[in-house]
């Protein structure tokens, strides 16, 4: 049985550890371990961010997701951005990802959000199936006649 909970500041190390594993899974070197830890500590203190942890009953957390909330002009209410979702490889297939997404939707609903959004790699068939199975609709980021781009400025 999976358990999902909102971690407190005392669980910052567990959140940071899972996010570093997510970074490593992507094969990235950055952000540094220290940067991840500092960011997690900062975000745990912000009212517009939640982390969720998941694990088998009585076990250490093996999954994490980050939720960011912001007001949407188009919805007339807050949106929830499911920023990251990661489950350790050895814990995959146990329903932790599904329970994290369900808990994220409920958390967003309880906060008055009107929409939960996220992005997913087009080639990640397992994640896409998970989200579709939980009622999410897919919309292409690009396609004729318009192109939707996420634009960033690196400093």
VENUR-V144251 format. One record per backbone hydrogen bond with DSSP energy under -1.0 kcal/mol. NH is the residue of the N-H (numbers start at 1). CO is the residue of the C=O. If there is no record, write none. Layout:
# VENUR-V144251
<<NH CO> <NH CO>>
This chain:
# VENUR-V144251
<<3 55> <5 53> <11 8> <12 9> <15 11> <16 12> <17 13> <18 14> <19 15> <20 16> <21 17> <22 18> <23 19> <24 20> <25 21> <26 22> <27 24> <28 23> <36 32> <37 33> <38 34> <39 35> <40 36> <41 37> <42 38> <43 39> <44 40> <46 43> <49 46> <50 67> <52 65> <53 5> <54 63> <55 3> <57 1> <59 56> <62 54> <63 54> <64 86> <65 52> <66 84> <67 50> <68 81> <69 48> <70 79> <72 77> <76 72> <79 70> <80 115> <81 68> <82 117> <83 66> <83 81> <86 64> <88 62> <91 88> <92 89> <94 91> <99 95> <100 96> <101 97> <102 98> <103 99> <104 100> <105 101> <106 102> <107 103> <108 104> <109 105> <110 106> <111 107> <112 109> <113 108> <114 78> <117 80> <124 121> <125 123> <128 124> <129 125> <130 126> <131 127> <132 128> <133 129> <135 132> <136 131> <143 146> <148 141>>
